[in-house]
Amino acid sequence: MEMGFGSTLEYVEAVAKAILQETGLLPHINAGIMSELELRKLKKVSASQGLMLESTSLELMHPGGAHHNCPDKDPASRLRTIEAAGRAAVPYTSGILVGIGDTRSDRLHALACLHRLNERYGHIQELIIQNFRRKPATAMAAWPEPPFDELLWAVAVARIMFGPHMNIQAPPNLTPLESADGGGSGAFSLDALPAAWQALLKAGINDWGGISPITRDFVNPEKPWPHLSSLAAATAAAGKLLLPRLPVYPSFLGLRGGPSRPNCHPARPEEAAAADREALATRAPGTPLAGTPAEVAAAGTPLELLSCPWLDFSGGRDSVGAAVLRSIDSEGFLRASAWVAGRPDVDEQQGQIQGQRERTQHSDPSSISVSNVSPLPPPPPAASPCLPAAAASMTMATPIAAAEATTQTAETGTIAAAALKLTVPRESVPMPRWREGRVWRVAVCVDGAMEGMQRPADPSPRVTRLLEGVLSGGRLLQRDEVELLLRSRGADHDAVCAAADELRRRTCGDTVSYVVNRNINYTNVCTYK
């Protein structure tokens, strides 16, 4: 009451609203046990919310247990909140803890409870599988930490239970520093950390969760975030590409056939894409966005008519839903540029020049853990004030559903070796803090990968097979295959460009022609006759 708020949740709501309006960041709220009404209120000021189930073991509530004297840890209370989030159509994060006195059976039961709720509401966008790390001066300071193989087992079970389309994360700053084979000795070995990250990727995760270049992990302040370059290298070694994402996942934005309606079984993306596009074309109230954010702006349709149930658009252009749409590209990831159709590139070029100057002036690598951060001028008044940013969460470009194990073949090497060398950088979010008149961004290359970060050296097996079929046998591509190639990033993008250039050489040769003409321009308005 001293601060003028009647409850903690009122304070959380006010802070989230201020962050959304003043910083351009997109809030993700973890506010504990709540009612459906409270969840709906916070939905208006946040892109997503979450609550860890942790465990359903009642033994942990007894004296000596990890949850003793913690009424908010009661499994029934937590499950009620998670179910209420489903009724409120909130993109939700949940998960379990490993090693707090729980057994494998307990973990299976907790995951099964989450699976049941997600099957009914489709609102759980990601699962966190988090291992216990003891802290000094706490009641569990002497509690043994779980061996690494227990964490790997829980990740693998979650992947099998929830299938290929669920997003599963394990915090990289909490990865046990022991041998990656899960021996459980607890021997301190920093050199084993990249191998442990790769083991987690192979076990089934496709996300690293929130990573901040500015703030520490306040829950685990003694465990610093890893540098993005180290994490990107480990991710690339596993054949995957590291990308920043929003707190709300792409499949919840109505762009790729994700769960488009609450209170129903979520449709699988590849099965629902065509039906969703047809339904979205009518742009009826309460349906997800049909088309890209650029199409929304061009159509001039009121945001209320384009809202999807997973985001709140009640505030119009100032709503969290509108802020999300301004932040995304056609795939639902962070936009690689502030440019939109009809806007010249001059401001962006000037911004890149200024950014290069600031990078030269502030070259201390310890000052920020992302590579090549540069400011850009904000869009003109006709556009959005700025591009909002997510918490710096990292996700692999290809989800586990579509990712395939990387294999090296002679053909793959040929395509990779011939790939175009595209190095001109573009700029993208997230921005760590608001600065008047300019926006901080993480640099992204034109191939869709983060600048200065390692990416897989070879294209994915599926892209390789498609391109080989086109070049060797004139294979006609299906619509979904064309879309896959158009969405390519990193080594896949380079391979597509190289294959297109090779096809051009075979078809047209290396001679480039032009025609000498003289133009009479009587009008630029095509409707005049």
SVG drawing of the C-alpha trace seen along z (x, -y; Angstrom):
<svg xmlns="http://www.w3.org/2000/svg" viewBox="-16 -13 54 57">
<polyline fill="none" stroke="black" stroke-width="0.4" points="0.0,0.0 3.0,-2.3 3.5,-2.4 -0.1,-3.0 -0.9,0.6 -3.5,2.8 -1.6,6.1 1.6,7.4 -0.2,8.4 -1.4,4.8 2.2,3.7 3.3,6.4 0.6,5.2 1.7,1.6 5.4,2.4 4.7,4.6 2.6,1.9 5.3,-0.7 8.0,1.6 5.8,2.3 5.2,-1.4 8.5,-2.9 11.1,-0.4 9.8,1.5 10.5,4.8 7.9,7.5 7.1,8.7 7.0,12.3 5.4,12.7 6.0,15.4 3.8,14.3 3.0,17.5 -0.5,18.9 -3.2,16.8 -6.9,17.0 -8.2,16.9 -9.3,13.3 -5.8,12.3 -4.2,14.1 -6.5,12.3 -5.6,8.9 -1.9,9.6 -2.4,10.9 -3.2,7.3 0.4,6.3 2.4,9.3 3.3,11.5 3.4,14.7 3.3,16.0 4.5,19.0 4.6,21.1 6.8,24.1 4.9,27.1 8.2,28.4 6.8,31.7 3.5,33.4 5.1,35.4 3.3,34.8 6.3,36.3 8.1,33.1 5.5,31.2 6.3,33.2 8.9,32.1 12.4,32.4 11.1,32.1 12.0,29.4 8.5,27.9 7.8,28.2 6.1,25.0 5.7,23.7 1.9,23.7 2.3,22.2 4.2,25.3 1.2,27.5 0.8,29.4 -3.0,29.1 -2.8,25.3 -0.2,25.0 -2.2,27.3 -5.3,25.1 -3.3,22.0 -1.9,23.7 -5.4,24.9 -6.8,21.4 -4.1,20.1 -5.4,22.5 -8.9,21.2 -7.6,17.6 -5.7,18.6 -2.3,17.4 0.8,18.6 2.3,20.4 5.6,21.8 5.8,24.6 8.1,27.4 9.6,29.6 12.6,29.6 15.0,32.6 16.8,33.7 14.8,32.1 14.0,35.4 11.8,36.5 12.0,39.9 11.7,40.8 8.2,41.9 7.4,38.5 8.8,36.7 6.7,38.9 3.6,38.1 4.3,34.4 4.9,34.4 1.8,36.4 -0.3,33.8 1.1,31.1 0.5,33.1 -3.1,33.7 -3.7,29.9 -1.9,29.1 -4.0,31.7 -7.1,29.9 -6.1,26.3 -3.0,26.3 -1.6,23.3 1.8,24.7 4.3,23.3 7.4,24.6 8.6,26.9 11.6,26.2 13.5,29.2 15.6,27.7 18.2,29.5 18.6,28.6 21.7,26.6 22.4,26.2 23.1,22.7 25.0,21.8 23.2,20.6 20.0,22.3 18.0,25.2 19.2,27.5 22.8,26.3 24.0,29.8 21.5,31.6 23.3,33.6 22.9,32.3 21.4,34.8 23.8,36.4 23.8,35.2 22.3,38.4 19.1,37.7 18.7,34.4 19.2,36.0 16.7,38.7 14.1,36.1 14.6,34.1 14.4,37.3 11.2,38.4 9.6,35.0 10.4,35.0 9.0,38.5 5.8,37.7 5.1,34.3 6.2,35.1 8.3,33.2 6.3,29.9 6.8,29.0 9.5,26.5 11.7,27.9 14.5,25.9 17.2,26.5 18.9,23.4 22.5,23.4 23.9,21.6 22.7,24.5 24.2,27.3 26.2,29.6 29.9,29.1 30.8,32.8 31.6,35.2 29.0,35.1 28.6,38.9 26.5,38.3 28.9,40.1 27.5,38.1 30.9,37.5 30.4,33.8 34.0,33.2 34.5,29.5 35.3,29.4 34.6,26.2 35.9,27.8 33.1,30.4 30.4,27.7 30.1,27.5 29.9,31.3 27.2,31.2 25.2,28.6 25.5,30.8 24.3,33.8 21.2,31.8 20.5,30.9 20.8,34.5 18.5,35.5 15.7,33.3 15.9,29.7 15.4,27.0 15.6,23.9 18.1,22.4 15.6,20.0 16.2,16.5 19.7,15.1 20.4,11.5 23.5,9.5 22.6,6.9 21.1,8.4 22.1,11.5 20.0,14.5 18.3,13.2 17.1,16.7 20.6,18.1 22.9,15.1 25.9,17.3 25.5,19.0 26.4,16.4 24.9,16.6 27.1,18.2 28.5,16.0 26.4,16.3 29.5,17.1 30.2,20.2 26.5,21.3 26.3,20.7 29.4,22.8 28.0,25.7 24.7,25.4 26.3,25.3 28.4,28.4 25.1,30.2 24.0,29.2 21.6,26.4 21.5,22.6 21.1,20.3 18.5,17.5 16.9,14.9 13.2,15.2 10.3,13.5 8.8,14.6 5.8,15.9 6.7,18.7 6.1,18.4 3.5,21.1 1.3,19.0 1.2,16.0 -1.1,17.5 1.7,17.5 2.7,21.1 -0.4,23.1 0.1,23.3 -2.7,23.7 -5.1,21.0 -7.9,21.5 -8.0,21.9 -9.9,24.6 -9.2,27.2 -6.6,29.8 -3.8,28.0 -3.5,28.8 -0.2,30.0 1.4,27.2 1.9,29.2 -1.7,30.5 -3.3,27.2 -1.4,24.7 -3.7,24.8 -6.9,24.8 -5.7,21.9 -4.8,19.8 -8.2,20.3 -9.9,19.5 -7.7,16.5 -8.4,15.0 -11.9,14.0 -10.2,12.0 -13.1,12.6 -12.9,11.3 -11.0,13.5 -9.0,15.3 -5.2,15.2 -3.3,13.0 -3.6,13.9 -0.4,13.1 2.7,11.2 2.8,8.1 3.7,6.1 0.4,7.2 -1.4,6.1 0.1,2.6 -0.7,2.4 -4.3,3.5 -5.0,1.0 -7.4,3.4 -8.1,2.6 -5.9,4.6 -9.0,5.8 -10.1,7.7 -6.7,9.4 -6.2,10.5 -5.5,14.1 -6.8,15.4 -3.3,15.9 -2.5,12.2 -4.4,9.2 -5.2,6.4 -7.7,4.4 -5.3,1.4 -5.1,1.1 -1.7,-0.1 -0.5,-0.4 -1.5,3.2 0.9,6.0 -0.4,7.9 0.4,4.9 3.9,4.7 4.5,8.4 3.4,8.0 5.7,5.1 8.6,7.2 8.3,10.3 9.2,11.5 7.1,13.8 8.2,16.8 7.5,15.2 11.2,14.7 12.7,11.3 12.8,9.1 16.2,8.7 15.5,5.0 13.4,2.0 12.7,1.6 9.1,1.9 7.8,1.5 7.6,-2.2 10.4,-3.3 13.8,-4.2 16.9,-2.5 18.8,-5.8 18.0,-6.0 19.1,-2.4 22.4,-3.0 23.1,-6.0 22.3,-4.1 24.7,-1.3 27.5,-3.9 26.8,-5.4 26.7,-1.9 30.1,-1.1 31.5,-4.3 30.1,-3.3 31.4,0.3 34.9,-1.2 34.5,-3.5 33.2,-0.7 35.2,2.3 35.5,3.7 34.1,7.3 33.3,7.5 30.9,4.7 28.2,6.7 28.0,10.4 26.4,10.1 28.4,9.5 28.3,6.3 25.6,4.3 24.7,1.1 22.1,-1.6 19.6,-2.5 17.4,-5.5 13.7,-4.8 11.1,-4.5 9.5,-7.7 6.3,-8.8 4.1,-7.0 5.6,-3.7 5.7,-2.2 7.7,-4.2 10.2,-1.3 10.6,2.4 9.8,4.0 12.1,6.7 11.9,9.9 13.9,11.0 17.0,12.3 15.8,15.9 17.6,18.2 16.1,20.8 17.3,23.1 16.1,22.0 14.7,25.4 12.6,27.0 13.1,30.6 10.1,31.5 11.9,30.5 15.6,30.8 17.5,33.8 20.8,35.1 23.6,33.6 25.4,36.0 28.4,35.3 28.3,36.5 30.3,35.6 27.3,33.9 26.8,31.9 30.4,30.8 30.0,29.7 27.0,27.5 28.6,26.0 31.8,25.3 30.0,23.5 27.8,21.5 27.8,17.8 29.7,15.7 27.2,13.2 28.6,11.0 26.7,7.7 25.1,7.4 21.5,6.4 20.3,5.3 17.7,6.8 16.3,6.9 16.4,7.5 17.4,4.2 18.7,4.2 17.5,0.8 15.7,-2.2 17.7,-5.2 15.9,-8.3 16.1,-8.6 17.7,-5.2 17.4,-1.5 20.0,1.1 20.0,4.3 21.8,7.5 23.4,7.7 22.0,10.3 23.5,11.2 21.5,11.4 21.5,15.2 19.4,14.9 22.1,16.0 23.5,13.8 26.6,12.0 29.9,13.2 28.3,16.4 29.2,19.9 26.5,21.7 26.4,25.2 29.1,25.6 26.9,27.8 23.3,27.5 20.7,29.7 20.1,33.1 16.6,32.3 17.7,29.1 20.6,30.9 18.3,33.6 15.8,31.1 18.5,29.1 20.2,32.2 16.9,33.4 16.4,30.1 20.0,29.9 20.4,33.5 16.9,34.5 14.9,31.4 12.6,32.3 9.5,30.2 9.2,28.8 6.0,28.9 4.6,25.9 5.8,26.9 9.3,27.6 9.4,24.2 8.4,22.6 11.1,24.5 13.8,23.2 12.5,19.6 12.8,19.8 16.3,21.1 19.0,19.5 22.7,19.9 24.3,22.8 20.9,23.7 20.5,20.2 24.0,20.3 23.3,23.7 20.0,22.4 21.7,19.4 24.5,21.5 22.1,24.0 20.1,21.2 23.2,19.7 24.3,23.1 20.8,23.6 21.0,20.1 24.5,20.9 23.2,24.2 20.1,22.6 21.3,19.2 25.0,19.4 27.2,16.6 26.3,14.0 24.3,11.1 22.4,8.9 20.5,5.6 18.5,3.5 19.2,-0.1 16.0,-2.1 14.5,-5.5 11.6,-5.9 8.7,-8.3 7.0,-8.5 3.6,-10.1 2.4,-9.1 3.3,-7.0 -0.4,-6.3 -1.3,-3.1 -5.1,-3.8 -4.8,-6.6 -5.6,-5.6"/>
</svg>
